[in-house]
Amino acid sequence: MYIPPFDHADIWDGNATLIDEAVTQARALDTDFDVVICAVGGGGLMSGVLQGMHRNGMADVPLIAVETDGAASLHAAVQAGELVSLQAVTSVATSLGATRVAAAAFDWTRRHEVHSVTVSDTQAIAACLSFADDMRTLVEPACGAALAVAYQQLPVLAPFKRPLIVVCGGIGVSLGALAGWKEKFIP
């Protein structure tokens, strides 16, 4: 059986467990989060995160869905009010490289407060570098897109005090790749 990398209920179910774990940890610390930030490619992570949020009583907590310019199929769909296909993916964040977001992810934007945001490749790479310095962990530009919201203090984050940022995607990065992206994108 073929299971697509993002457009299948089994993928969403697995990704939803991330929120189950985060909620358990937050409650153990007697805290909560008031917004969730995640990168979007094909929408599988986003669909799972939202599924997990709803089953954990977080239907009122907004989600900031972040894509890089050149790989923003969700953002294009939200702007058009319908699913659309990108001509091509031109971003360095190739793991966000779905030319068409999953219908389920687009449907979530109609029943949950989702802020669709795009960042440049430069912002994503800068966030990867900052995260490497701060956490001593390498992440690829897809994750850097989500991190850029916080590192660059984008206006969409201003109303919130306790964000949960989904940090994922490290298989497509190395020290050499990060150094090359830095040289290309960071003046």
C-alpha positions as CSV (number, residue, x, y, z in Angstrom):
1,M,0.0,0.0,0.0
2,Y,1.3,3.5,-0.9
3,I,0.9,6.1,1.8
4,P,1.6,9.6,0.7
5,P,4.2,11.6,2.7
6,F,1.6,14.2,3.9
7,D,-1.9,13.5,2.5
8,H,-3.2,10.6,4.6
9,A,-5.0,10.1,7.8
10,D,-2.3,7.8,9.2
11,I,0.2,10.6,8.8
12,W,-2.1,13.1,10.6
13,D,-2.8,10.6,13.4
14,G,1.0,10.2,14.0
15,N,1.6,13.9,13.9
16,A,-1.2,14.5,16.3
17,T,0.6,12.6,19.1
18,L,3.2,15.5,19.1
19,I,0.5,17.7,20.6
20,D,-0.6,14.9,23.1
21,E,3.0,14.9,24.4
22,A,3.3,18.7,24.5
23,V,0.1,19.1,26.4
24,T,1.1,16.4,28.9
25,Q,4.4,18.2,29.5
26,A,2.8,21.6,29.7
27,R,0.3,20.4,32.2
28,A,3.0,18.8,34.3
29,L,4.6,22.3,34.5
30,D,1.2,23.9,35.2
31,T,1.4,26.0,32.1
32,D,-0.1,26.1,28.7
33,F,0.5,27.7,25.3
34,D,-1.6,30.3,23.6
35,V,-0.5,29.7,20.0
36,V,1.2,26.9,18.0
37,I,3.6,27.6,15.2
38,C,4.5,25.0,12.6
39,A,6.0,24.8,9.2
40,V,3.8,23.7,6.3
41,G,4.8,21.8,3.2
42,G,2.1,19.5,2.0
43,G,0.0,20.0,5.2
44,G,0.5,16.7,6.9
45,L,2.2,18.1,10.0
46,M,-0.3,20.9,10.2
47,S,-3.3,18.6,9.8
48,G,-2.0,16.4,12.6
49,V,-1.1,19.2,14.9
50,L,-4.6,20.7,14.5
51,Q,-6.2,17.3,15.0
52,G,-4.1,16.9,18.2
53,M,-5.1,20.4,19.4
54,H,-8.8,19.7,19.0
55,R,-8.7,16.4,20.8
56,N,-6.8,18.1,23.7
57,G,-9.3,20.9,24.1
58,M,-7.3,23.5,22.3
59,A,-9.8,24.4,19.6
60,D,-9.6,28.0,20.6
61,V,-5.8,28.2,20.3
62,P,-4.6,29.7,17.0
63,L,-2.1,28.1,14.7
64,I,0.6,30.0,12.8
65,A,1.3,28.1,9.6
66,V,4.6,29.1,8.1
67,E,6.0,28.5,4.6
68,T,8.9,29.9,2.7
69,D,8.3,32.1,-0.3
70,G,8.6,29.8,-3.3
71,A,7.0,26.9,-1.5
72,A,3.8,28.5,-0.2
73,S,1.0,26.3,-1.5
74,L,-1.1,26.7,1.6
75,H,-0.7,30.5,1.5
76,A,-1.6,30.6,-2.2
77,A,-4.8,28.5,-1.5
78,V,-5.8,30.7,1.4
79,Q,-5.3,33.8,-0.7
80,A,-7.3,32.3,-3.6
81,G,-10.0,30.8,-1.4
82,E,-9.5,27.4,-3.0
83,L,-6.9,24.8,-3.6
84,V,-4.3,25.9,-6.2
85,S,-1.1,24.4,-7.6
86,L,2.2,26.3,-7.6
87,Q,4.0,26.4,-11.0
88,A,7.2,25.3,-9.3
89,V,8.9,25.1,-5.9
90,T,11.8,27.6,-5.9
91,S,12.6,27.7,-2.2
92,V,15.7,26.3,-0.6
93,A,13.3,24.6,1.9
94,T,12.8,21.7,-0.4
95,S,11.1,19.6,2.2
96,L,8.3,22.1,2.1
97,G,8.2,21.5,-1.6
98,A,4.6,20.5,-2.2
99,T,3.2,22.3,-5.2
100,R,-0.4,21.7,-3.8
101,V,-1.3,21.5,-0.2
102,A,-3.5,18.6,1.0
103,A,-7.2,19.4,0.9
104,A,-7.5,18.5,4.6
105,A,-5.0,21.2,5.5
106,F,-6.8,23.8,3.5
107,D,-10.1,22.6,5.1
108,W,-8.6,23.3,8.5
109,T,-8.1,26.9,7.6
110,R,-11.9,27.2,7.3
111,R,-12.7,25.7,10.7
112,H,-9.8,26.8,12.9
113,E,-8.0,30.1,13.4
114,V,-5.0,29.6,11.2
115,H,-2.6,32.5,10.4
116,S,-0.9,31.7,7.1
117,V,2.5,33.4,7.0
118,T,5.4,33.3,4.6
119,V,9.1,34.0,5.3
120,S,12.0,34.4,2.9
121,D,14.7,31.8,2.5
122,T,17.1,34.3,4.1
123,Q,14.8,34.5,7.2
124,A,14.6,30.7,7.4
125,I,18.4,30.2,7.1
126,A,19.0,32.9,9.7
127,A,16.7,31.1,12.1
128,C,18.5,27.8,11.5
129,L,21.8,29.5,12.3
130,S,20.4,31.1,15.5
131,F,18.8,27.8,16.6
132,A,22.1,26.0,16.0
133,D,23.9,28.6,18.2
134,D,21.2,28.6,20.9
135,M,20.3,24.9,21.1
136,R,23.4,23.2,19.5
137,T,21.0,21.4,17.2
138,L,20.9,21.5,13.4
139,V,17.6,21.9,11.6
140,E,16.8,22.3,7.9
141,P,15.3,25.4,6.3
142,A,11.7,24.0,6.6
143,C,12.0,24.1,10.3
144,G,13.8,27.4,10.1
145,A,10.7,28.8,8.6
146,A,8.7,28.2,11.8
147,L,11.6,29.3,13.9
148,A,11.9,32.6,12.0
149,V,8.5,33.7,13.3
150,A,10.0,33.9,16.8
151,Y,13.6,34.8,16.0
152,Q,12.6,37.7,13.8
153,Q,9.7,38.6,16.1
154,L,7.2,38.8,13.2
155,P,4.1,40.8,13.9
156,V,1.8,37.8,13.8
157,L,3.4,36.6,17.0
158,A,2.9,39.9,18.9
159,P,-0.4,39.1,20.6
160,F,0.9,35.9,22.1
161,K,3.0,35.2,25.2
162,R,3.4,31.4,25.3
163,P,4.1,30.0,21.9
164,L,4.7,26.3,21.2
165,I,7.0,26.0,18.2
166,V,7.1,22.7,16.4
167,V,10.8,22.0,15.8
168,C,11.3,19.3,13.2
169,G,13.3,18.4,10.2
170,G,17.0,17.6,10.7
171,I,17.7,14.9,8.2
172,G,18.2,17.3,5.3
173,V,20.9,19.4,7.0
174,S,24.6,19.1,7.7
175,L,27.3,21.5,8.9
176,G,28.4,21.8,5.3
177,A,24.9,22.5,4.0
178,L,24.3,25.1,6.7
179,A,27.6,26.8,5.9
180,G,26.7,26.9,2.2
181,W,23.3,28.3,2.9
182,K,24.8,30.9,5.2
183,E,27.3,32.0,2.5
184,K,24.5,32.2,-0.1
185,F,21.7,33.8,1.9
186,I,23.2,35.8,4.8
187,P,25.1,39.0,3.8
